């Protein structure tokens, strides 16, 4: 299997906007990440691109930590890139963005993202900013699969 990204590629370590900050997901986010998704399971399950995913499911805080450690290993080994989405003022976790190889033979990357239910109005904005980021020189991808937001989540 070909490498997901070129050998010289350095993944971005941050993306900032007025609404959120993205940084690599890691163990230091465990309690805030757990609180975000655990309070939003039903909302996440109906998020475009996540309807057929096996996650989220009930987990302990320790199991969540193991999951975050796995994502950090994937980031370090360049198998995939998972970013936590933080409120820029409070640094509270409000979502997540997953960038992994697409398995459809057409796209070179698949993006999935979620926003916690209490901040659902930011879903369309997150998707728009991440889509622009993927199309920029920051990433080596040419053909990205990223489900569009629900019409009610589009930025106005």
Backbone as ProteinMPNN parsed JSONL, in Angstrom:
{"seq_chain_A": "XXXXXXXXXXXXXXXXXXXXXXXXXXXXXXXXXXXXXXXXXXXXXXXXXXXXXXXXXXXXXXXXXXXXXXXXXXXXXXXXXXXXXXXXXXXXXXXXXXXXXXXXXXXXXXXXXXXXXXXXXXXXXXXXXXXXXXXXXXXXXXXXXXXXXXXXXXXX", "coords_chain_A": {"N_chain_A": [[0.845, -1.186, 0.0], [0.535, 2.202, -0.813], [2.158, 5.061, 0.673], [0.315, 7.168, 2.869], [0.763, 9.929, 2.956], [3.243, 12.043, 1.364], [6.781, 11.423, 1.923], [8.22, 13.735, 2.711], [6.323, 15.376, 3.794], [5.021, 17.507, 6.287], [2.714, 17.457, 8.736], [0.251, 19.945, 9.505], [0.269, 21.621, 12.655], [-1.615, 23.149, 13.819], [-4.683, 24.873, 13.387], [-6.302, 27.847, 13.168], [-9.241, 29.724, 13.794], [-11.842, 32.187, 14.1], [-13.864, 30.881, 15.45], [-12.906, 28.423, 16.413], [-10.074, 26.358, 17.42], [-7.892, 24.08, 15.986], [-5.981, 21.35, 16.959], [-3.519, 18.711, 17.176], [-5.022, 15.738, 18.339], [-4.649, 14.339, 21.525], [-3.535, 12.491, 24.485], [-3.671, 14.437, 26.488], [-6.065, 15.683, 26.156], [-8.032, 14.089, 27.164], [-10.128, 14.078, 29.325], [-11.699, 16.318, 28.623], [-12.351, 15.722, 25.961], [-13.773, 13.315, 26.287], [-15.985, 14.245, 27.783], [-17.148, 15.886, 25.856], [-17.916, 14.204, 23.607], [-19.387, 12.208, 24.917], [-21.596, 13.529, 25.853], [-22.972, 13.919, 23.582], [-23.748, 11.777, 21.961], [-26.023, 10.799, 20.429], [-26.388, 12.961, 18.696], [-23.922, 12.965, 17.308], [-24.081, 10.506, 15.999], [-25.875, 10.987, 13.927], [-24.604, 12.748, 12.353], [-23.515, 13.938, 9.212], [-21.563, 11.701, 7.313], [-20.83, 10.181, 9.459], [-22.814, 8.4, 10.001], [-22.682, 5.657, 9.503], [-20.655, 4.74, 11.053], [-18.91, 2.892, 13.602], [-18.426, 4.107, 15.969], [-19.71, 6.816, 17.947], [-19.589, 4.899, 20.976], [-20.497, 3.484, 24.126], [-17.957, 4.013, 26.496], [-15.341, 3.763, 28.926], [-13.559, 6.304, 30.782], [-10.894, 5.542, 30.833], [-10.761, 3.811, 28.618], [-11.291, 5.651, 26.637], [-8.983, 7.204, 26.836], [-7.089, 5.35, 25.882], [-7.953, 5.233, 23.231], [-7.423, 7.882, 22.391], [-4.645, 7.841, 22.655], [-4.059, 6.004, 20.652], [-4.851, 7.493, 18.37], [-2.949, 9.536, 18.534], [-0.615, 8.047, 18.091], [-1.098, 7.263, 15.452], [-0.995, 9.775, 14.219], [1.702, 10.474, 14.678], [2.972, 8.448, 13.226], [2.031, 8.975, 10.764], [-0.159, 7.723, 9.668], [-2.698, 8.59, 9.807], [-4.539, 11.559, 10.653], [-5.69, 13.109, 13.393], [-7.542, 15.68, 14.771], [-8.316, 17.66, 17.571], [-11.055, 19.793, 18.238], [-11.178, 22.897, 19.511], [-12.658, 25.344, 21.669], [-11.724, 28.644, 21.182], [-11.566, 30.477, 23.25], [-12.176, 29.254, 25.771], [-10.846, 26.855, 25.649], [-12.174, 24.488, 25.717], [-13.132, 21.252, 24.621], [-14.846, 20.95, 21.641], [-15.326, 19.371, 19.509], [-14.172, 17.173, 16.841], [-11.853, 16.277, 14.246], [-11.155, 13.981, 11.746], [-8.703, 12.715, 9.67], [-8.059, 10.481, 7.343], [-6.825, 7.76, 5.256], [-8.778, 7.295, 2.326], [-10.898, 4.586, 1.454], [-12.01, 3.921, -0.911], [-10.853, 3.8, -3.401], [-11.001, 5.966, -5.071], [-10.805, 8.483, -3.853], [-8.172, 10.268, -2.137], [-8.07, 10.893, 0.513], [-10.146, 10.704, 3.418], [-12.364, 12.638, 5.196], [-13.755, 13.044, 8.346], [-15.912, 14.553, 10.687], [-17.064, 15.931, 13.789], [-19.207, 17.889, 15.858], [-19.908, 18.877, 19.152], [-23.171, 18.452, 20.577], [-24.187, 20.709, 21.914], [-23.013, 22.788, 20.586], [-23.792, 22.692, 17.981], [-24.433, 24.466, 15.946], [-22.067, 25.231, 14.802], [-21.219, 23.307, 13.019], [-21.475, 23.441, 10.121], [-19.766, 25.601, 9.594], [-17.298, 24.604, 10.547], [-16.91, 22.475, 8.733], [-16.696, 23.912, 6.347], [-14.352, 25.475, 6.76], [-12.444, 23.444, 7.23], [-12.586, 22.105, 4.782], [-11.602, 24.106, 3.053], [-9.023, 24.253, 4.115], [-8.043, 21.707, 3.495], [-7.885, 21.977, 0.749], [-5.851, 23.757, 0.469], [-2.31, 24.637, 0.292], [-1.342, 23.429, 2.535], [-1.861, 20.753, 2.767], [-1.324, 17.576, 1.102], [-3.307, 16.465, -0.509], [-5.393, 15.634, -3.307], [-7.948, 14.8, -3.94], [-10.494, 14.741, -1.954], [-12.723, 13.11, 0.241], [-15.496, 14.207, 1.863], [-18.261, 14.427, 3.694], [-21.018, 16.536, 2.966], [-22.406, 19.196, 5.021], [-25.507, 19.005, 6.925], [-28.276, 20.728, 5.498], [-29.348, 22.588, 7.348], [-27.14, 23.18, 8.839], [-25.455, 24.724, 7.415], [-23.263, 27.536, 6.995], [-24.465, 30.858, 7.5]], "CA_chain_A": [[0.0, 0.0, 0.0], [1.3, 3.449, -0.895], [2.097, 5.916, 1.851], [-0.822, 8.086, 2.902], [1.289, 11.25, 2.619], [4.649, 11.969, 0.921], [7.773, 11.353, 2.991], [8.658, 15.068, 3.144], [5.177, 16.135, 4.307], [4.907, 17.805, 7.721], [1.319, 17.834, 8.982], [0.062, 21.165, 10.3], [0.054, 21.395, 14.083], [-2.655, 24.03, 14.328], [-5.514, 25.674, 12.5], [-7.034, 28.786, 14.016], [-10.28, 30.572, 13.229], [-12.528, 32.921, 15.17], [-14.762, 29.984, 16.165], [-12.24, 27.27, 17.017], [-8.668, 26.04, 17.19], [-7.631, 22.66, 15.815], [-4.627, 20.897, 17.288], [-3.518, 17.252, 17.207], [-5.674, 15.101, 19.484], [-3.733, 13.529, 22.315], [-3.977, 12.115, 25.819], [-3.926, 15.614, 27.324], [-7.447, 16.119, 25.922], [-8.91, 12.976, 27.52], [-11.349, 14.39, 30.078], [-12.518, 17.257, 27.849], [-12.842, 14.976, 24.809], [-14.783, 12.378, 26.786], [-17.178, 15.028, 28.125], [-17.752, 16.405, 24.622], [-18.635, 13.204, 22.815], [-20.334, 11.453, 25.748], [-22.809, 14.334, 25.98], [-23.474, 14.196, 22.23], [-23.739, 10.525, 21.205], [-27.087, 10.749, 19.418], [-26.085, 14.007, 17.721], [-22.794, 12.51, 16.496], [-24.52, 9.374, 15.171], [-26.616, 11.459, 12.751], [-23.76, 13.716, 11.647], [-23.129, 13.448, 7.883], [-20.265, 11.036, 7.255], [-20.633, 9.328, 10.631], [-24.003, 7.582, 10.21], [-22.368, 4.229, 9.423], [-19.448, 4.492, 11.84], [-19.172, 2.118, 14.822], [-18.225, 5.019, 17.099], [-19.384, 6.604, 19.359], [-20.233, 3.866, 21.784], [-20.151, 3.644, 25.539], [-16.58, 3.685, 26.89], [-14.878, 4.385, 30.164], [-12.549, 7.336, 30.589], [-9.639, 4.85, 30.538], [-10.845, 3.347, 27.231], [-11.153, 6.843, 25.801], [-7.561, 7.542, 26.847], [-6.42, 4.428, 24.955], [-8.346, 5.672, 21.901], [-6.664, 9.095, 22.1], [-3.249, 7.43, 22.467], [-3.994, 5.4, 19.323], [-4.861, 8.576, 17.383], [-1.645, 10.21, 18.614], [0.344, 7.169, 17.392], [-1.368, 7.383, 14.011], [-0.474, 11.084, 13.79], [3.169, 10.399, 14.672], [3.413, 7.532, 12.164], [1.479, 9.513, 9.524], [-1.208, 6.831, 9.156], [-3.913, 9.385, 9.843], [-4.348, 12.789, 11.418], [-6.895, 13.47, 14.132], [-7.44, 16.971, 15.445], [-9.378, 18.078, 18.458], [-11.595, 21.112, 17.929], [-11.263, 23.595, 20.797], [-13.162, 26.715, 21.749], [-10.498, 29.441, 21.328], [-11.566, 31.252, 24.501], [-12.189, 28.416, 26.969], [-10.059, 25.643, 25.355], [-13.034, 23.329, 25.89], [-13.279, 20.445, 23.416], [-16.177, 21.07, 21.06], [-15.462, 18.451, 18.39], [-13.002, 16.438, 16.377], [-11.698, 16.102, 12.809], [-10.364, 12.795, 11.443], [-8.198, 12.704, 8.295], [-7.501, 9.146, 7.144], [-6.911, 7.338, 3.86], [-10.065, 6.812, 1.826], [-10.786, 3.182, 1.062], [-12.905, 3.72, -2.05], [-10.107, 3.74, -4.645], [-11.224, 7.193, -5.838], [-10.319, 9.624, -3.065], [-6.92, 9.992, -1.435], [-8.28, 11.085, 1.957], [-11.531, 10.823, 3.875], [-12.473, 13.492, 6.372], [-14.958, 12.949, 9.166], [-15.844, 15.503, 11.802], [-18.265, 16.11, 14.6], [-19.269, 18.998, 16.81], [-20.787, 18.473, 20.247], [-24.562, 18.868, 20.374], [-24.424, 22.06, 22.443], [-22.393, 23.755, 19.657], [-24.14, 22.163, 16.666], [-24.497, 25.542, 14.946], [-20.737, 25.405, 14.208], [-20.885, 22.196, 12.135], [-21.263, 23.911, 8.75], [-18.57, 26.457, 9.572], [-16.137, 23.723, 10.665], [-16.743, 21.766, 7.465], [-16.231, 24.876, 5.353], [-12.955, 25.823, 7.039], [-11.612, 22.256, 7.014], [-12.542, 21.884, 3.33], [-10.648, 25.087, 2.513], [-7.704, 23.843, 4.606], [-7.632, 20.543, 2.699], [-7.601, 22.441, -0.608], [-4.7, 24.659, 0.511], [-0.987, 24.024, 0.189], [-0.993, 22.794, 3.812], [-2.091, 19.313, 2.654], [-0.94, 17.066, -0.223], [-4.397, 15.717, -1.115], [-6.011, 16.154, -4.528], [-9.345, 14.382, -4.047], [-10.894, 14.45, -0.576], [-14.11, 12.744, 0.498], [-15.957, 14.841, 3.102], [-19.715, 14.564, 3.555], [-21.486, 17.911, 3.174], [-23.225, 19.351, 6.23], [-26.956, 19.08, 6.744], [-28.61, 22.092, 5.071], [-29.563, 23.473, 8.495], [-25.851, 23.475, 9.467], [-24.638, 25.569, 6.534], [-23.056, 28.888, 7.522], [-25.412, 31.79, 6.886]], "C_chain_A": [[0.887, 1.244, 0.0], [1.162, 4.236, 0.4], [0.921, 6.864, 1.734], [-0.406, 9.489, 2.49], [2.744, 11.1, 2.164], [5.616, 12.004, 2.106], [8.202, 12.693, 3.533], [7.546, 15.876, 3.821], [5.225, 16.286, 5.821], [3.473, 18.245, 7.99], [1.222, 19.11, 9.813], [-0.237, 20.814, 11.757], [-1.023, 22.292, 14.667], [-3.411, 24.654, 13.16], [-6.362, 26.555, 13.401], [-8.072, 29.534, 13.191], [-10.921, 31.319, 14.396], [-13.361, 31.989, 16.039], [-14.072, 28.834, 16.883], [-10.762, 27.213, 16.671], [-8.6, 24.529, 17.013], [-6.186, 22.4, 16.176], [-4.664, 19.381, 17.353], [-4.134, 16.715, 18.498], [-4.662, 14.238, 20.214], [-4.277, 13.257, 23.697], [-4.305, 13.302, 26.724], [-5.355, 16.137, 27.17], [-8.471, 15.144, 26.503], [-10.207, 13.394, 28.21], [-12.262, 15.321, 29.295], [-13.114, 16.578, 26.614], [-13.982, 14.047, 25.223], [-16.085, 13.118, 27.106], [-17.901, 15.507, 26.872], [-18.54, 15.331, 23.889], [-19.665, 12.452, 23.639], [-21.65, 12.211, 25.931], [-23.531, 14.502, 24.643], [-23.616, 12.946, 21.37], [-24.798, 10.511, 20.11], [-26.849, 11.783, 18.322], [-24.966, 13.558, 16.778], [-23.243, 11.405, 15.534], [-25.296, 9.797, 13.929], [-25.846, 12.537, 11.982], [-23.372, 13.159, 10.286], [-21.693, 12.908, 7.876], [-20.016, 10.095, 8.416], [-21.794, 8.354, 10.853], [-23.704, 6.085, 10.239], [-21.119, 3.851, 10.225], [-19.797, 3.731, 13.106], [-18.981, 2.948, 16.095], [-19.172, 6.193, 16.923], [-20.187, 5.46, 19.979], [-19.777, 4.07, 23.218], [-18.716, 3.173, 25.79], [-16.314, 4.306, 28.245], [-13.879, 5.487, 29.813], [-11.201, 6.702, 30.232], [-9.627, 4.319, 29.095], [-10.714, 4.52, 26.264], [-9.693, 7.27, 25.714], [-6.795, 6.644, 25.874], [-6.729, 4.81, 23.508], [-7.553, 6.918, 21.489], [-5.185, 8.782, 21.883], [-3.062, 6.782, 21.1], [-3.97, 6.487, 18.244], [-3.535, 9.338, 17.387], [-0.563, 9.375, 17.925], [0.152, 7.256, 15.879], [-0.82, 8.695, 13.46], [1.047, 11.013, 13.659], [3.692, 9.519, 13.54], [2.847, 7.908, 10.796], [0.496, 8.572, 8.841], [-2.535, 7.56, 9.032], [-3.676, 10.558, 10.772], [-5.672, 13.17, 12.077], [-6.618, 14.735, 14.914], [-8.606, 17.148, 16.387], [-9.781, 19.491, 18.058], [-11.872, 21.793, 19.267], [-11.929, 24.95, 20.647], [-11.94, 27.602, 21.984], [-10.434, 30.238, 22.634], [-11.417, 30.362, 25.736], [-11.268, 27.206, 26.872], [-10.854, 24.369, 25.636], [-13.104, 22.572, 24.569], [-14.713, 20.564, 22.926], [-16.348, 20.155, 19.846], [-14.152, 17.797, 18.013], [-13.041, 16.349, 14.854], [-10.737, 14.94, 12.584], [-9.978, 12.835, 9.962], [-7.459, 11.382, 8.108], [-7.574, 8.782, 5.669], [-8.341, 6.92, 3.512], [-9.867, 5.377, 1.351], [-11.615, 2.876, -0.174], [-12.183, 3.641, -3.388], [-10.241, 4.975, -5.519], [-10.591, 8.395, -5.145], [-9.01, 9.261, -2.377], [-7.025, 10.214, 0.068], [-9.775, 11.158, 2.228], [-11.509, 11.637, 5.164], [-13.801, 13.187, 7.043], [-14.798, 13.968, 10.277], [-17.155, 15.489, 12.557], [-18.084, 17.325, 15.492], [-20.229, 18.571, 17.909], [-22.16, 19.111, 20.068], [-24.808, 20.297, 20.829], [-23.829, 23.158, 21.561], [-22.696, 23.39, 18.203], [-24.168, 23.231, 15.577], [-23.152, 25.765, 14.25], [-20.374, 24.319, 13.194], [-20.59, 22.662, 10.713], [-20.019, 24.754, 8.616], [-17.297, 25.611, 9.666], [-15.877, 23.02, 9.34], [-16.212, 22.698, 6.37], [-14.75, 25.203, 5.545], [-12.031, 24.63, 6.808], [-11.513, 21.954, 5.52], [-11.562, 22.843, 2.659], [-9.219, 24.719, 2.897], [-7.177, 22.677, 3.782], [-7.234, 20.955, 1.284], [-6.377, 23.354, -0.671], [-3.398, 23.889, 0.332], [-0.558, 23.32, 1.471], [-1.074, 21.27, 3.724], [-1.777, 18.831, 1.241], [-2.076, 16.399, -0.998], [-4.99, 16.428, -2.328], [-7.513, 15.885, -4.574], [-9.818, 13.874, -2.683], [-12.386, 14.132, -0.515], [-14.51, 13.311, 1.857], [-17.441, 15.103, 2.929], [-20.115, 16.025, 3.785], [-22.321, 18.008, 4.442], [-24.704, 19.241, 5.898], [-27.277, 20.509, 6.329], [-28.82, 23.054, 6.239], [-28.259, 23.866, 9.171], [-24.973, 24.365, 8.596], [-24.473, 26.963, 7.139], [-23.942, 29.882, 6.767], [-24.869, 33.078, 6.522]], "O_chain_A": [[1.872, 1.315, 0.735], [0.179, 4.097, 1.128], [0.572, 7.309, 0.641], [-1.131, 10.167, 1.761], [3.408, 10.133, 2.538], [5.298, 12.553, 3.161], [8.525, 12.792, 4.717], [7.808, 16.949, 4.364], [5.443, 15.316, 6.546], [3.058, 19.303, 7.517], [2.025, 19.325, 10.721], [-0.915, 19.828, 12.043], [-1.321, 22.218, 15.859], [-2.848, 24.921, 12.099], [-7.057, 26.063, 14.29], [-7.823, 29.925, 12.05], [-10.566, 31.092, 15.553], [-13.555, 32.255, 17.225], [-14.602, 28.319, 17.868], [-10.271, 27.904, 15.778], [-9.182, 23.782, 17.799], [-5.283, 23.126, 15.761], [-5.732, 18.807, 17.565], [-3.813, 17.171, 19.596], [-3.906, 13.492, 19.591], [-5.356, 13.733, 24.05], [-5.13, 13.18, 27.629], [-5.803, 16.951, 27.977], [-9.673, 15.361, 26.344], [-11.289, 13.084, 27.71], [-13.479, 15.136, 29.3], [-14.265, 16.838, 26.262], [-15.029, 14.007, 24.575], [-17.166, 12.66, 26.737], [-19.132, 15.53, 26.833], [-19.715, 15.531, 23.58], [-20.719, 12.089, 23.116], [-22.697, 11.598, 26.14], [-24.577, 15.148, 24.575], [-23.604, 13.054, 20.144], [-24.474, 10.229, 18.956], [-27.085, 11.505, 17.146], [-25.066, 13.758, 15.567], [-22.822, 11.382, 14.378], [-25.366, 9.034, 12.965], [-26.387, 13.16, 11.068], [-22.939, 12.01, 10.203], [-20.757, 13.549, 8.355], [-19.087, 9.289, 8.368], [-21.76, 7.564, 11.796], [-24.393, 5.327, 10.922], [-20.595, 2.748, 10.073], [-20.892, 3.911, 13.639], [-19.35, 2.505, 17.183], [-19.428, 6.554, 15.774], [-21.291, 5.125, 19.552], [-18.785, 4.752, 23.476], [-18.315, 2.091, 25.36], [-16.981, 5.256, 28.653], [-13.416, 5.579, 28.676], [-10.45, 7.252, 29.426], [-8.595, 4.373, 28.426], [-10.102, 4.396, 25.203], [-9.217, 7.655, 24.645], [-5.945, 7.126, 25.125], [-5.853, 4.718, 22.647], [-7.067, 6.997, 20.361], [-4.542, 9.387, 21.025], [-2.033, 6.979, 20.455], [-3.168, 6.419, 17.313], [-3.057, 9.74, 16.327], [0.308, 9.925, 17.252], [1.122, 7.315, 15.123], [-0.251, 8.728, 12.369], [1.61, 11.44, 12.651], [4.737, 9.81, 12.959], [3.137, 7.254, 9.794], [0.327, 8.6, 7.622], [-3.391, 7.177, 8.234], [-2.741, 10.56, 11.573], [-6.643, 13.508, 11.401], [-5.615, 14.855, 15.617], [-9.746, 16.828, 16.05], [-8.955, 20.281, 17.6], [-12.695, 21.326, 20.055], [-11.783, 25.618, 19.624], [-11.178, 27.336, 22.913], [-9.349, 30.627, 23.067], [-10.635, 30.667, 26.637], [-10.939, 26.594, 27.889], [-10.274, 23.292, 25.776], [-13.133, 23.19, 23.505], [-15.666, 20.321, 23.666], [-17.406, 20.161, 19.218], [-13.165, 17.852, 18.747], [-14.112, 16.346, 14.247], [-9.645, 14.907, 13.151], [-10.845, 12.975, 9.1], [-6.37, 11.188, 8.647], [-8.301, 9.421, 4.909], [-9.022, 6.275, 4.309], [-8.782, 5.009, 0.9], [-11.897, 1.713, -0.463], [-12.827, 3.435, -4.416], [-9.655, 5.03, -6.601], [-9.928, 9.215, -5.779], [-8.763, 8.095, -2.07], [-6.158, 9.769, 0.82], [-10.56, 11.608, 1.393], [-10.744, 11.361, 6.087], [-14.838, 13.085, 6.387], [-13.69, 14.218, 10.752], [-18.2, 15.094, 12.04], [-16.969, 17.726, 15.827], [-21.261, 17.964, 17.624], [-22.286, 20.184, 19.477], [-25.567, 21.024, 20.187], [-24.114, 24.337, 21.77], [-21.936, 23.743, 17.301], [-23.948, 22.924, 14.406], [-23.104, 26.423, 13.211], [-19.317, 24.402, 12.567], [-19.55, 22.308, 10.157], [-19.29, 24.637, 7.631], [-16.328, 25.867, 8.951], [-14.737, 22.977, 8.876], [-15.371, 22.299, 5.565], [-13.985, 25.204, 4.58], [-10.947, 24.789, 6.247], [-10.441, 21.581, 5.044], [-10.782, 22.438, 1.797], [-8.304, 24.859, 2.086], [-6.003, 22.654, 3.411], [-6.344, 20.349, 0.688], [-5.916, 23.688, -1.763], [-3.387, 22.662, 0.235], [0.49, 22.675, 1.492], [-0.434, 20.568, 4.508], [-1.94, 19.585, 0.282], [-1.827, 15.817, -2.054], [-5.075, 17.655, -2.369], [-8.265, 16.651, -5.177], [-9.571, 12.727, -2.313], [-13.203, 14.805, -1.143], [-13.936, 12.943, 2.882], [-17.833, 15.921, 2.097], [-19.604, 16.672, 4.699], [-22.885, 17.009, 4.89], [-25.104, 19.366, 4.741], [-26.596, 21.431, 6.777], [-28.494, 24.235, 6.118], [-28.247, 24.784, 9.991], [-23.865, 24.723, 8.996], [-25.41, 27.511, 7.72], [-24.142, 29.763, 5.558], [-25.592, 33.927, 5.999]]}, "name": "protein", "num_of_chains": 1, "seq": "XXXXXXXXXXXXXXXXXXXXXXXXXXXXXXXXXXXXXXXXXXXXXXXXXXXXXXXXXXXXXXXXXXXXXXXXXXXXXXXXXXXXXXXXXXXXXXXXXXXXXXXXXXXXXXXXXXXXXXXXXXXXXXXXXXXXXXXXXXXXXXXXXXXXXXXXXXXX"}
